């Protein structure tokens, strides 16, 4: 039985290979957490939200499996 909370390994491999659809899947998976982290006094700060998404994309593109 698969854990529904985890991103499938195949999607991670494709995201690291820079496939836009896979990167979007990863972003969608973390959307709720990103919104939670960018909420300040009950309001979502779009600048923080955009920065968190950019940092996640940067981390995906820098990730290597060979370490």
Residue pairs with C-beta under 8 A, 6 or more apart in sequence:
2 8
7 25
7 26
7 29
11 22
11 25
11 26
12 22
12 26
13 22
13 65
14 21
14 22
15 22
15 23
15 25
15 26
15 60
16 60
16 61
16 63
16 64
16 65
18 61
23 57
23 60
26 56
26 60
27 53
27 56
27 57
30 56
34 49
34 52
34 53
34 56
35 44
35 49
37 48
37 52
38 44
38 45
38 46
38 48
38 49
38 52
39 45
40 48
